[in-house]
Amino acid sequence: MNADEAEIYEFLRGFPGVFVSVTEISKKLGNRRRIEVDRNWARPILRRMEMDGALESNPFGEYRLRQKEVSEINFKDALSNPSVPLGDTTIIKIQDVKGADTV
């Protein structure tokens, strides 16, 4: 991961579960000269990070850090992540209760 990718990654960590536009990322992380040359300078970097699996995008071309699969998120993790509906989480997993009688 190069310096630009690390800076973008740290910036997106401040927005857990929220998609952020390329223009917003470019504006917040780029210096004035870099933005004057290309307003969306971060787009190719974001695309590469998406292809590497670090980010995900929505149909509007906005990016966020890749989320865990819903089945992997437990209840405590979901409380700290506003984008995960609590109905898709589990408090007790079947694997946690081995040898229990099934109804």
LUMDRENZA-968941 format. One record per residue: x negated, y negated, z negated of N, C-alpha, C in turn. Coordinates in nm, 2 decimals, padded with zeros to 4 digits. Layout:
BEGIN
+--------+--------+--------+--------+--------+--------+--------+--------+--------+
|    n_X |    n_Y |    n_Z |   ca_X |   ca_Y |   ca_Z |    c_X |    c_Y |    c_Z |
+--------+--------+--------+--------+--------+--------+--------+--------+--------+
|      X |      Y |      Z |      X |      Y |      Z |      X |      Y |      Z |
...
+--------+--------+--------+--------+--------+--------+--------+--------+--------+
END
This chain:
BEGIN
+--------+--------+--------+--------+--------+--------+--------+--------+--------+
|    n_X |    n_Y |    n_Z |   ca_X |   ca_Y |   ca_Z |    c_X |    c_Y |    c_Z |
+--------+--------+--------+--------+--------+--------+--------+--------+--------+
| -00.09 |  00.12 |  00.00 |  00.00 |  00.00 |  00.00 | -00.09 | -00.12 |  00.00 |
| -00.07 | -00.21 |  00.10 | -00.15 | -00.33 |  00.11 | -00.09 | -00.44 |  00.02 |
| -00.16 | -00.56 |  00.02 | -00.12 | -00.67 | -00.08 |  00.02 | -00.72 | -00.05 |
|  00.06 | -00.73 |  00.08 |  00.19 | -00.78 |  00.12 |  00.30 | -00.68 |  00.07 |
|  00.27 | -00.55 |  00.09 |  00.37 | -00.45 |  00.05 |  00.38 | -00.44 | -00.10 |
|  00.27 | -00.46 | -00.17 |  00.28 | -00.46 | -00.32 |  00.36 | -00.58 | -00.37 |
|  00.34 | -00.69 | -00.31 |  00.41 | -00.82 | -00.35 |  00.56 | -00.80 | -00.32 |
|  00.59 | -00.75 | -00.21 |  00.74 | -00.72 | -00.17 |  00.80 | -00.62 | -00.27 |
|  00.72 | -00.52 | -00.30 |  00.77 | -00.42 | -00.39 |  00.80 | -00.48 | -00.53 |
|  00.71 | -00.56 | -00.58 |  00.73 | -00.62 | -00.71 |  00.84 | -00.72 | -00.71 |
|  00.86 | -00.79 | -00.60 |  00.97 | -00.89 | -00.58 |  01.10 | -00.81 | -00.59 |
|  01.11 | -00.70 | -00.52 |  01.24 | -00.63 | -00.51 |  01.27 | -00.56 | -00.64 |
|  01.17 | -00.53 | -00.72 |  01.19 | -00.47 | -00.85 |  01.28 | -00.56 | -00.94 |
|  01.27 | -00.69 | -00.91 |  01.35 | -00.79 | -00.99 |  01.49 | -00.79 | -00.95 |
|  01.53 | -00.71 | -00.85 |  01.67 | -00.71 | -00.80 |  01.71 | -00.56 | -00.79 |
|  01.72 | -00.49 | -00.90 |  01.75 | -00.34 | -00.89 |  01.89 | -00.32 | -00.83 |
|  01.89 | -00.24 | -00.73 |  02.02 | -00.20 | -00.67 |  02.08 | -00.30 | -00.58 |
|  02.02 | -00.42 | -00.56 |  02.08 | -00.53 | -00.48 |  02.00 | -00.54 | -00.35 |
|  02.08 | -00.55 | -00.24 |  02.01 | -00.57 | -00.11 |  01.98 | -00.72 | -00.10 |
|  01.86 | -00.75 | -00.05 |  01.80 | -00.88 | -00.03 |  01.77 | -00.90 |  00.12 |
|  01.81 | -01.02 |  00.17 |  01.78 | -01.05 |  00.31 |  01.64 | -01.07 |  00.34 |
|  01.60 | -01.04 |  00.47 |  01.46 | -01.06 |  00.51 |  01.42 | -01.21 |  00.50 |
|  01.51 | -01.30 |  00.53 |  01.48 | -01.44 |  00.52 |  01.45 | -01.48 |  00.38 |
|  01.53 | -01.43 |  00.28 |  01.51 | -01.46 |  00.14 |  01.37 | -01.41 |  00.09 |
|  01.34 | -01.29 |  00.13 |  01.21 | -01.23 |  00.09 |  01.10 | -01.31 |  00.15 |
|  01.11 | -01.35 |  00.28 |  01.01 | -01.42 |  00.35 |  00.99 | -01.56 |  00.29 |
|  01.10 | -01.62 |  00.25 |  01.10 | -01.76 |  00.19 |  01.04 | -01.76 |  00.05 |
|  01.07 | -01.66 | -00.03 |  01.02 | -01.65 | -00.17 |  00.88 | -01.61 | -00.18 |
|  00.83 | -01.53 | -00.09 |  00.70 | -01.47 | -00.10 |  00.59 | -01.54 |  00.00 |
|  00.64 | -01.61 |  00.10 |  00.55 | -01.67 |  00.20 |  00.51 | -01.81 |  00.16 |
|  00.39 | -01.85 |  00.20 |  00.35 | -01.99 |  00.18 |  00.41 | -02.07 |  00.29 |
|  00.40 | -02.20 |  00.28 |  00.47 | -02.29 |  00.37 |  00.42 | -02.27 |  00.52 |
|  00.29 | -02.25 |  00.53 |  00.23 | -02.23 |  00.67 |  00.28 | -02.10 |  00.73 |
|  00.29 | -02.00 |  00.65 |  00.33 | -01.87 |  00.70 |  00.48 | -01.88 |  00.75 |
|  00.56 | -01.95 |  00.68 |  00.70 | -01.96 |  00.71 |  00.72 | -02.05 |  00.84 |
|  00.64 | -02.15 |  00.85 |  00.64 | -02.24 |  00.97 |  00.61 | -02.16 |  01.10 |
|  00.52 | -02.07 |  01.09 |  00.48 | -01.98 |  01.20 |  00.59 | -01.88 |  01.23 |
|  00.64 | -01.81 |  01.13 |  00.75 | -01.71 |  01.15 |  00.84 | -01.71 |  01.03 |
|  00.96 | -01.74 |  01.05 |  01.06 | -01.75 |  00.94 |  01.09 | -01.61 |  00.88 |
|  01.07 | -01.51 |  00.96 |  01.10 | -01.37 |  00.92 |  00.97 | -01.28 |  00.92 |
|  00.86 | -01.34 |  00.87 |  00.73 | -01.27 |  00.88 |  00.74 | -01.13 |  00.81 |
|  00.82 | -01.12 |  00.71 |  00.83 | -00.99 |  00.63 |  00.90 | -00.88 |  00.70 |
|  00.97 | -00.90 |  00.81 |  01.05 | -00.80 |  00.87 |  00.97 | -00.68 |  00.91 |
|  00.85 | -00.69 |  00.98 |  00.78 | -00.57 |  01.02 |  00.72 | -00.49 |  00.90 |
|  00.69 | -00.56 |  00.79 |  00.64 | -00.50 |  00.67 |  00.75 | -00.42 |  00.60 |
|  00.87 | -00.48 |  00.60 |  00.98 | -00.42 |  00.53 |  01.02 | -00.29 |  00.61 |
|  01.02 | -00.30 |  00.74 |  01.05 | -00.19 |  00.83 |  00.96 | -00.07 |  00.81 |
|  00.83 | -00.11 |  00.80 |  00.73 |  00.00 |  00.77 |  00.75 |  00.06 |  00.64 |
|  00.78 | -00.02 |  00.54 |  00.81 |  00.03 |  00.40 |  00.93 |  00.12 |  00.40 |
|  01.03 |  00.09 |  00.48 |  01.15 |  00.17 |  00.50 |  01.11 |  00.30 |  00.56 |
|  01.03 |  00.30 |  00.66 |  00.99 |  00.42 |  00.73 |  00.91 |  00.51 |  00.64 |
|  00.83 |  00.45 |  00.55 |  00.75 |  00.53 |  00.45 |  00.84 |  00.58 |  00.34 |
|  00.96 |  00.53 |  00.33 |  01.05 |  00.59 |  00.22 |  01.05 |  00.51 |  00.09 |
|  00.99 |  00.39 |  00.09 |  00.99 |  00.31 | -00.03 |  01.12 |  00.22 | -00.04 |
|  01.17 |  00.19 |  00.08 |  01.29 |  00.10 |  00.08 |  01.40 |  00.16 |  00.16 |
|  01.52 |  00.10 |  00.14 |  01.63 |  00.14 |  00.23 |  01.70 |  00.01 |  00.27 |
|  01.77 |  00.02 |  00.38 |  01.84 | -00.10 |  00.44 |  01.99 | -00.07 |  00.45 |
|  02.06 | -00.18 |  00.46 |  02.21 | -00.17 |  00.49 |  02.23 | -00.21 |  00.64 |
|  02.35 | -00.20 |  00.69 |  02.38 | -00.23 |  00.83 |  02.36 | -00.38 |  00.86 |
|  02.35 | -00.47 |  00.76 |  02.32 | -00.61 |  00.78 |  02.17 | -00.64 |  00.79 |
|  02.09 | -00.55 |  00.78 |  01.94 | -00.57 |  00.78 |  01.88 | -00.62 |  00.65 |
|  01.95 | -00.60 |  00.54 |  01.89 | -00.63 |  00.41 |  01.83 | -00.51 |  00.35 |
|  01.73 | -00.54 |  00.26 |  01.65 | -00.43 |  00.20 |  01.66 | -00.43 |  00.05 |
|  01.64 | -00.31 |  00.00 |  01.63 | -00.29 | -00.15 |  01.54 | -00.17 | -00.17 |
|  01.49 | -00.15 | -00.30 |  01.41 | -00.03 | -00.33 |  01.50 |  00.09 | -00.32 |
|  01.44 |  00.20 | -00.27 |  01.52 |  00.32 | -00.25 |  01.58 |  00.37 | -00.39 |
|  01.70 |  00.40 | -00.39 |  01.77 |  00.45 | -00.50 |  01.76 |  00.60 | -00.52 |
|  01.77 |  00.65 | -00.64 |  01.78 |  00.79 | -00.66 |  01.91 |  00.84 | -00.61 |
|  01.91 |  00.96 | -00.57 |  02.04 |  01.02 | -00.53 |  02.14 |  01.02 | -00.65 |
|  02.26 |  01.00 | -00.62 |  02.36 |  00.99 | -00.73 |  02.36 |  01.11 | -00.82 |
|  02.34 |  01.23 | -00.77 |  02.34 |  01.35 | -00.85 |  02.22 |  01.35 | -00.94 |
|  02.11 |  01.28 | -00.91 |  02.00 |  01.28 | -01.00 |  02.00 |  01.17 | -01.11 |
|  02.10 |  01.08 | -01.11 |  02.11 |  00.98 | -01.20 |  02.19 |  01.02 | -01.32 |
|  02.13 |  01.01 | -01.44 |  02.21 |  01.04 | -01.56 |  02.28 |  00.92 | -01.61 |
|  02.36 |  00.94 | -01.71 |  02.44 |  00.83 | -01.77 |  02.36 |  00.71 | -01.82 |
|  02.26 |  00.74 | -01.89 |  02.17 |  00.63 | -01.95 |  02.11 |  00.55 | -01.84 |
|  02.06 |  00.61 | -01.73 |  02.00 |  00.54 | -01.62 |  02.11 |  00.45 | -01.55 |
|  02.23 |  00.51 | -01.54 |  02.33 |  00.44 | -01.47 |  02.38 |  00.31 | -01.54 |
|  02.36 |  00.31 | -01.67 |  02.40 |  00.19 | -01.75 |  02.31 |  00.07 | -01.72 |
|  02.18 |  00.10 | -01.68 |  02.09 | -00.01 | -01.65 |  02.09 | -00.04 | -01.50 |
|  02.16 |  00.03 | -01.42 |  02.17 |  00.01 | -01.28 |  02.31 | -00.03 | -01.24 |
|  02.34 | -00.16 | -01.21 |  02.48 | -00.20 | -01.18 |  02.54 | -00.14 | -01.05 |
|  02.45 | -00.09 | -00.96 |  02.51 | -00.05 | -00.83 |  02.56 |  00.10 | -00.84 |
|  02.54 |  00.17 | -00.95 |  02.58 |  00.31 | -00.96 |  02.72 |  00.31 | -01.04 |
|  02.82 |  00.36 | -00.98 |  02.95 |  00.38 | -01.05 |  02.93 |  00.48 | -01.16 |
|  02.98 |  00.45 | -01.28 |  02.96 |  00.54 | -01.39 |  03.04 |  00.67 | -01.37 |
|  03.14 |  00.67 | -01.29 |  03.21 |  00.80 | -01.26 |  03.13 |  00.90 | -01.18 |
|  03.02 |  00.86 | -01.12 |  02.93 |  00.95 | -01.04 |  02.82 |  01.00 | -01.13 |
|  02.82 |  00.98 | -01.26 |  02.72 |  01.02 | -01.35 |  02.76 |  01.14 | -01.43 |
|  02.67 |  01.20 | -01.50 |  02.71 |  01.31 | -01.59 |  02.64 |  01.28 | -01.73 |
|  02.71 |  01.32 | -01.83 |  02.65 |  01.31 | -01.96 |  02.59 |  01.44 | -02.00 |
|  02.66 |  01.55 | -01.97 |  02.61 |  01.68 | -02.00 |  02.61 |  01.76 | -01.87 |
|  02.50 |  01.82 | -01.84 |  02.49 |  01.90 | -01.72 |  02.50 |  02.05 | -01.75 |
|  02.55 |  02.12 | -01.65 |  02.57 |  02.27 | -01.67 |  02.44 |  02.33 | -01.70 |
|  02.33 |  02.29 | -01.64 |  02.20 |  02.35 | -01.67 |  02.16 |  02.33 | -01.81 |
|  02.21 |  02.22 | -01.87 |  02.17 |  02.19 | -02.01 |  02.24 |  02.29 | -02.11 |
|  02.34 |  02.35 | -02.07 |  02.42 |  02.44 | -02.16 |  02.41 |  02.58 | -02.10 |
|  02.30 |  02.64 | -02.13 |  02.27 |  02.78 | -02.08 |  02.34 |  02.88 | -02.17 |
|  02.40 |  02.97 | -02.12 |  02.46 |  03.08 | -02.20 |  02.60 |  03.04 | -02.26 |
|  02.65 |  02.93 | -02.22 |  02.78 |  02.89 | -02.27 |  02.89 |  02.96 | -02.20 |
|  03.00 |  02.99 | -02.27 |  03.11 |  03.06 | -02.20 |  03.18 |  02.96 | -02.11 |
|  03.22 |  03.01 | -01.99 |  03.29 |  02.92 | -01.90 |  03.44 |  02.95 | -01.91 |
|  03.51 |  02.85 | -01.89 |  03.66 |  02.86 | -01.90 |  03.72 |  02.89 | -01.77 |
+--------+--------+--------+--------+--------+--------+--------+--------+--------+
END
